[in-house]
Amino acid sequence: MKFTFYGHSCFAIEVAGKKLLFDPFITGNELAKDIDVNTIEADYILVSHGHSDHVGDLVSIAKRTGATVIGAYEVVAWAQKQGCEKGHGMNFGPFNFEFGELRYVVAHHSSGLPDGSYGGNPGGFVLKTAEGNFYFAGDTCLTLDMQLIPKYFAKLDFALLPIGGNFTMNVDDAVIASQFIECKKIVGVHFDTFGYIKIDHQQAKDKFKAAGAELILPEIGQTIEL
C-alpha cells in the first residue's frame, strides 16, 4: 500500500484504487507548513475523534473533494452540519466498504468537537483488504482491548500507533502495544507536534528494535510503500 504522511496523525493510504485520508490536521500544524492542503485528494476521510488536531482540515477537504466522511456517528453528523455532503457514521463494530472491511474499535481518550459539542466515542480503525491489513489506533493509552485484534479481527501487516506520550501512549507503551497486536512493523504518529509530545527519534527506534520490531518515523510529506 502507498502511504503518505502529512504530520501529526494525518496520513493517506491508497488501497483498492481509493484514497483514504485519516485525521486531517495540516494547516494548523507548523511542522506541516510546506504541505499544500489544496492538493490533497481523498475518496474517504476517516476520523478517529473530534479534537481540533484531528479534524482541523476535515470540512474544507471533504467539501472540495466530495469525500465520504467516516467516523463516530456524532463526528459525522457534525461534519454534515458544516456542509460535508457524504457521511457514514459508525460506532464500535465492522462494516464492508468498497475498499475492504473497516472495523471501528475502542480507543481510551476523549472527544469533543471544535464548537464544544459532544464528539461521541473516540476510536481507532482496523482495515482488512485484499492488499493487506492494518490498524490505526487513533489517540489512545495502552489498553488490553488491543489483544482482541490479532485473535479475532485481523492479522496485521502494519500498524500506526501514537508514540508522543502525555495525551496518548508513549514509546514504551507503544512497544507493548505492538506485542499485544502481534505486529512488528509500526509507523509512529502523534509525536513532535507540540512541546509535550516531542521524542528522541533514535532512542524510540532503538527501543522497538530491542523488542524485535521496526519503528518507522516518516518525514512530513514523504510517501513510502507499506
Order of alpha helices (4+ residues) and beta strands (2+ residues): beta-beta-beta-beta-alpha-alpha-beta-alpha-beta-beta-beta-beta-beta-beta-alpha-beta-alpha-beta-beta
